[in-house]
């Protein structure tokens, strides 16, 4: 199991054991790494699905910045658990197939990309 996944699993376990409350996300502004539960070692990954929303925050209540597609490359920085799902704060390494520019930061659900 990759280190990032072990850290994410640990973070989720800790938040569940401590009964951490889930705050509702603000809808007006993008949420950056300050929303992270656990910082992870920077690592590159590849989107593993077509048409995934690249979100402004860690959850489906946040707006989509655009779509990313299978093969798009990202670097992940940290993880947040929201509504029982893990979300990674990432940056696009190249222009996405959906047209988002390289360097765009956004959130991807953990099951939508794989560690390299």
NUPADO-280993 format. One line per field, with one value per residue: x negated, y, z of N, C-alpha, C, O in turn; residue in one letter. Coordinates in steps of 0.1 Angstrom, whole numbers, plus 5000, padded with zeros to 4 digits. Each point is the difference from the previous one (the first is absolute). Layout:
# NUPADO-280993
n.xx = c(X:...)
n.yy = c(Y:...)
n.zz = c(Z:...)
ca.xx = c(X:...)
ca.yy = c(Y:...)
ca.zz = c(Z:...)
c.xx = c(X:...)
c.yy = c(Y:...)
c.zz = c(Z:...)
o.xx = c(X:...)
o.yy = c(Y:...)
o.zz = c(Z:...)
kolza = c(A:...)
//
This chain:
# NUPADO-280993
n.xx = c(4991:5011:4979:4998:4995:4978:4988:5000:4987:4979:4994:4999:4982:4982:4999:4993:4978:4991:5005:4981:4998:5020:4980:5016:5004:4980:5019:4999:4996:4984:5002:4990:4980:5007:5006:4980:5004:4999:4984:5001:4992:4986:5020:4984:5012:5011:5004:5015:5002:5018:4988:4978:5016:4997:4999:5020:5012:4994:5004:5014:4994:4982:4995:5014:4981:5007:4997:5004:4980:5014:4989:5021:4986:4998:5003:4992:5018:5021:5001:5016:5002:5008:5010:4984:5001:4990:4992:4999:4986:5012:4983:5012:4998:5020:4993:5016:5004:4999:4978:5003:5003:4983:4997:5012:5007:4994:5023:4985:5018:5001:5022:4996:4992:4985:4998:4988)
n.yy = c(4988:5009:5007:5005:4983:4995:5012:4996:4982:5004:5009:4987:4988:5010:5003:4981:4995:5014:4985:4994:5020:4994:5009:5014:4988:5010:5012:5013:4987:5009:4978:5015:5005:5021:4996:5006:4980:4993:5008:5006:4979:5018:5003:4988:5014:4981:5017:4995:5022:4989:5017:4997:4997:5017:4986:5012:4981:5002:5002:4983:5002:4987:5022:4998:4989:4980:4998:4982:5000:4984:4996:5006:5016:4984:5021:4981:5011:4998:4996:4994:5001:4990:5006:5002:5021:4985:5016:4998:5006:5009:4989:5016:4978:4991:5010:5010:4978:5002:4996:4983:5021:5000:4983:4989:5018:4980:5000:4986:4994:4996:5001:5021:4992:5001:4987:5018)
n.zz = c(5000:4982:4996:4979:4987:4998:4987:4978:4993:4997:4981:4982:4998:4992:4978:4989:4998:4984:4984:4989:5009:4993:4994:5007:4981:5004:5001:5018:5017:4987:4996:5014:4994:4995:4979:4994:4991:4978:5014:4979:5003:5000:4991:4989:4987:5002:4986:5017:4999:4991:4994:5003:5015:4987:5018:5003:4997:5022:4979:5006:5022:4999:5000:4982:5005:5007:4978:5014:4990:4993:5020:5005:4993:5016:5008:5008:5008:4991:5022:4986:5022:4982:5019:5015:4995:4986:5013:4977:5016:4984:4991:4990:4995:4996:4981:5012:5006:5023:4999:5014:5007:4985:5013:4984:5013:5009:4998:5011:4988:5022:5003:5007:5020:4983:5018:5000)
ca.xx = c(5009:4992:4999:5011:5012:4999:5002:5015:5008:4997:5007:5014:5002:4999:5012:5012:4999:5002:5014:4999:5012:4998:5005:5005:4990:5005:5002:4996:4986:4993:4994:4986:4993:5004:5010:4995:5000:4987:4991:4994:4988:5004:4999:5007:5010:5007:5014:5003:5014:5003:5010:5000:5000:4989:5008:4994:4999:5000:5014:5009:5007:4992:5001:4990:4992:5000:4999:4987:5002:4990:4987:4996:4990:5001:4991:5009:4993:5006:5013:5011:5012:5012:5012:4995:4992:4987:4998:4986:4997:4991:4997:4998:4986:5001:5014:5009:5007:5012:4997:4995:4985:4990:4999:5013:5002:5013:5002:5005:5003:4989:5002:4999:4987:4992:4986:4990)
ca.yy = c(5012:5012:5008:5010:4993:4997:5013:5003:4991:5004:5013:4997:4992:5010:5009:4993:4997:5011:5006:5013:5005:5004:5013:5003:5008:5012:4998:5012:5000:4987:4996:4994:4990:5002:4991:4987:4993:4995:5002:4988:5003:5003:4989:5002:4989:5001:4999:4987:5000:5011:5010:5003:5014:5006:5009:5011:4996:4985:4995:5003:5012:5010:5001:4994:5010:4994:4986:4994:4988:4989:5003:5013:4998:5009:4998:5002:5006:4997:4993:5004:4991:5007:4991:4987:4999:5007:5010:5005:5013:4997:5010:4994:5001:5004:5004:4989:4997:5008:5014:5007:5003:4995:5008:5002:4992:4996:4989:4988:4989:4990:4989:5005:5001:4990:5004:4994)
ca.zz = c(5000:4999:5013:5000:5004:5015:5007:4999:5008:5014:5003:5001:5012:5011:5000:5004:5014:5009:4998:4994:4993:4986:4998:4987:4992:4994:4985:4993:4997:4999:5012:4997:5009:5014:5004:5001:5013:5001:4989:4995:4992:4986:4991:4987:4997:4987:5001:4994:4995:4991:5003:5014:5004:5007:5008:5007:5014:5002:5001:4988:5001:4994:4986:4991:4992:4986:5000:4997:4993:5002:4994:5004:5011:5011:5012:5012:5011:5013:4999:5009:5000:5000:4998:4998:4988:5001:4989:5000:4994:4989:4990:4987:4995:4986:4996:5000:4988:5000:4997:5011:4998:5009:5013:5007:5012:5002:5009:4993:5009:5000:4991:4986:4995:5006:5003:4992)
c.xx = c(4991:5001:5012:5013:5000:5002:5014:5008:4999:5008:5015:5004:5000:5012:5012:4999:5002:5013:4999:5012:4996:5006:5006:4991:5006:5001:4994:4985:4993:4993:4986:4996:5004:5011:4996:5000:4985:4992:4993:4987:5005:4998:5008:5010:5007:5015:5004:5014:5002:5011:5001:5000:4988:5005:4992:4998:5002:5015:5008:5008:4992:5001:4989:4992:5000:4998:4986:5003:4989:4987:4995:4991:5002:4989:5009:4991:5006:5013:5010:5011:5012:5011:4995:4992:4986:4998:4985:5000:4988:4997:4998:4986:4999:5014:5008:5006:5013:4998:4995:4985:4992:4999:5013:5001:5014:5001:5006:5003:4990:5002:4999:4986:4991:4986:4991:4988)
c.yy = c(5012:5008:5009:4994:4996:5012:5004:4991:5003:5012:4998:4992:5009:5009:4993:4996:5012:5007:5013:5004:5004:5014:5001:5009:5013:4999:5012:5000:4987:4998:4994:4990:5003:4991:4986:4994:4995:5004:4987:5003:5003:4988:5002:4988:5003:4998:4987:4999:5011:5009:5002:5015:5004:5011:5010:4997:4985:4995:5003:5013:5012:5000:4993:5011:4995:4985:4995:4986:4990:5004:5014:4998:5011:4997:5002:5005:4996:4994:5005:4990:5008:4990:4986:4997:5008:5008:5005:5014:4998:5012:4992:5002:5005:5005:4987:4998:5008:5015:5008:5002:4992:5009:5003:4991:4996:4987:4988:4990:4989:4989:5004:5002:4989:5006:4994:4996)
c.zz = c(5000:5013:5001:5004:5014:5008:5000:5008:5015:5004:5001:5013:5012:5000:5004:5015:5010:4998:4994:4992:4986:4998:4986:4993:4996:4985:4992:4996:5000:5013:4996:5010:5015:5005:5002:5014:5002:4988:4996:4993:4986:4991:4988:4998:4986:5003:4993:4995:4990:5005:5015:5003:5008:5009:5008:5015:5002:5002:4988:5001:4995:4985:4992:4993:4985:5002:4997:4995:5003:4993:5004:5013:5010:5011:5012:5012:5013:4998:5010:4999:5001:4996:4997:4988:5002:4988:5001:4994:4990:4991:4987:4995:4986:4997:5000:4986:4999:4998:5012:4999:5011:5012:5007:5012:5001:5009:4991:5011:4998:4990:4985:4995:5007:5002:4990:5008)
o.xx = c(4991:5010:5005:5008:5011:5007:5006:5010:5009:5006:5006:5010:5008:5005:5009:5010:5005:5003:5009:5006:4989:5012:4994:4994:5012:4992:4998:4996:5005:4996:5000:5007:4997:5002:5007:4998:4995:5004:4997:4999:5008:4990:5011:4998:4997:5004:4994:5005:4992:5010:5012:4993:4996:5003:4988:4994:5004:5003:4997:5006:5005:5003:4989:5006:4996:5001:4992:5011:4989:5000:4988:5003:5002:4995:5008:4989:4992:5005:4996:5004:5002:5000:5006:4996:5000:5003:4995:5006:4990:5007:4993:4995:4990:5009:4996:5001:5006:5009:4997:4992:5004:5001:4999:4997:5009:4989:5009:4993:4995:4990:5001:4998:5004:4995:5002:4990)
o.yy = c(5001:5000:5002:5005:5000:4999:5003:5005:4999:5001:5005:5003:4999:5002:5006:5001:4998:5010:5009:4992:5005:5001:4994:5009:5001:4994:4998:5006:4990:5009:4990:4994:4991:4998:4991:5008:5001:4998:4992:5012:4992:4994:5006:4989:5010:4991:4997:4989:5010:4996:5002:5007:4993:5011:4999:5008:4993:4997:5010:5004:5011:4990:4999:5009:5008:4995:5007:4994:5003:5003:5003:4992:5012:4989:5010:4997:4999:4999:5005:4995:5008:4993:4993:4989:5010:4996:5002:5003:4995:5010:4990:5012:5006:4997:4990:5009:5002:5008:5012:4991:4997:5012:5006:4988:5008:4995:5002:4998:4998:4995:4992:5004:4995:5008:4989:4995)
o.zz = c(5009:5007:5010:5008:5007:5010:5010:5007:5007:5010:5009:5006:5009:5011:5007:5007:5011:5007:5003:4992:4998:5002:4991:5006:4996:4994:4988:4990:5006:5007:4992:5007:5008:5012:5004:5010:5012:4989:5008:4996:4994:5001:5000:5006:4994:5007:4990:4999:5001:5005:5005:4994:5009:4995:5001:5007:4990:5011:4992:4990:4998:4994:5006:4995:4991:5011:4993:5002:5004:4988:5000:5008:4997:5000:5001:5001:5010:4989:5011:4989:5009:4990:4992:4997:5008:4989:5011:4990:5004:5001:4999:5001:4996:5008:4994:4992:4989:5000:4998:4996:5011:4998:5010:4998:4996:5004:4992:5010:4989:4994:4991:4988:5011:4992:4996:4995)
kolza = c(X:X:X:X:X:X:X:X:X:X:X:X:X:X:X:X:X:X:X:X:X:X:X:X:X:X:X:X:X:X:X:X:X:X:X:X:X:X:X:X:X:X:X:X:X:X:X:X:X:X:X:X:X:X:X:X:X:X:X:X:X:X:X:X:X:X:X:X:X:X:X:X:X:X:X:X:X:X:X:X:X:X:X:X:X:X:X:X:X:X:X:X:X:X:X:X:X:X:X:X:X:X:X:X:X:X:X:X:X:X:X:X:X:X:X:X)
//
